[in-house]
């Protein structure tokens, strides 16, 4: 599987130890199948943090059939509850090596925030989210998955 990671940091290897907490699918290393989406992520990070520059990593995830993979095909109650648990409790609230599915981005997080505060019911939240076109994300959470991920190339550019 070919994946992309957009960043404002230059690196030669990936460490799960530096992953941020309370993310959609838990603490891990996040990528996407969409090159343009990864480029946008790098630009957003650069705008927010002003680090080293803009970097696009092309990666290859091998031996997927040997990994415990959870795939969400779209926005659903299961996806919503999975994200809520990871964002509230932090860490990794599952036993998967790899998780793939929609991104709870700035647009979707408004609805999810209302859901978490019990302002919106599950059905109301899913109705709101149905009309949004989320991006996709693939995250790895274990050393086993990391050992099957390799950086193919790194591109650098400026805005």
N, C-alpha and C positions, 0 to 999 in steps of 0.2 A: 504494500500500500504506500503510495507517495503522499506525503503530507508537507505542510508548510507552517513555519512559525515566524511571526513578525516580531521584531524586538528593537529596542534602542540600545541594546548591549551586545558587544562582540564577545563570543565565546567559542571555544574549540571542543568542549565536552559538556554534557548535560548532567546536572546533579539535582536529584529530587529534594535534597536537603534545603535548597534555596527557594523552593516553591512557596508561593503565597498561600495563605490559609483562607478558609471559608469561601471557596469557589464553587461553581455550579456542581461539579462532579467530585469535589473534594480536593485536598491538597495534591498537586501533581503537576506534570508538564503538559501544557496545552498547545494543540496544533489544530489545523483545519485542512480540509481537502481542497479548499479554494485559495488559489494563489493571491487573487486580488483582495480577499478578506484578510489574509496575513499581512499584506502590504498596508492595508488600512489600520490594522492593529499597531503596526510599527509607527505609523504616523501619529496615531492617538497617543501612544506612549511617549514619543518624542515631544509632542506638544505639552503633555502634562509634566514630564520629568526632565527634559533637556539633558540627556546623557551623552553617549559616545557618537551617536548618529543613527541612521536607519539601516536595519539589517533584515534580510529575508533569508531564512534557512529552508532549504529543500531537504527533506528527510525521507528515509525509507524504513517502514516497519515490516519486519519479516516474521515468518513462522506464526502468523496470527492464529492459525488453527490450534496451536499449542498453548494459547493464552486464554484466560478467562475474560471474555468480552461481553459487555452489556451494551446493546445498541437500542437507542430510542429512535424509532422511525419518524416521529413527529411529536408535537406538543400533546401531552396527555396528562391525566391525573397522576399516573405513575411517575412521569417525568417531573411534574410539579412537586410532588411529595419528596422525590429523590433530591431535587435541588434544595428545597426548603430544609431538609434534614442536614445536608452538607453545609449550607450557608449558616444555619443556626448553631449547630454543634461543632463545626470545624473538624479539622483532621480529615480522616477518610472514613466515611460511614458506610462502607461496603467492602466486599472481598474480591473486587474485579481488578484485573491487571490493566484493562483498557475500557474506557467508556466513550461512546460516540453518540451524538445527538445534537439537538438544537441548542443554541446559545441563549441564555437569559441575559440579553443585552440591556442597554439603558431603557429602551422602549418596553421590553417585557418586564423589567425589574419593577416598574411602577405598579403594574398589576400584581406581581408576586408580593410586593411589599404590602399591598392592601389585603392580600390573601393571608399573609403571615400575621397581620394584626387583627384578623377575623372581621375585617370590614367587608370583604367580598367572600361569598361562598365559593366552593370548588367549581360549581357549574358556572357562576358568574365570571370567575377568573378565567376558566377555559374558554368561555365565549369571547371575552376580550382578547385573549391570546390567539384565537383562531384567525383573526383578521390581520395579524402581524406576520411578516415573512422573516423568520429568524435565520441567522447564519448557522453554520454547523461547526462543531468542535469535536476533536478527538483528544482524549487525555490519557496519559499513562500514569500509573500510581505505584508500581512495584519495580524492584530491581530486575525481576524476570522480564518485564516488558521493556525496561530500559536497555537490557542487554541485547534485545532484538531491534533496537532503534539505532540507525546510523545517519550521521550528517553526510549528505551527498555533496552539497555545496552551500556556500554563503555568498550572498550578493549584498553589496553596500551601495547606497545612493543618498542623495541629499534632496531636500525639498526646495 
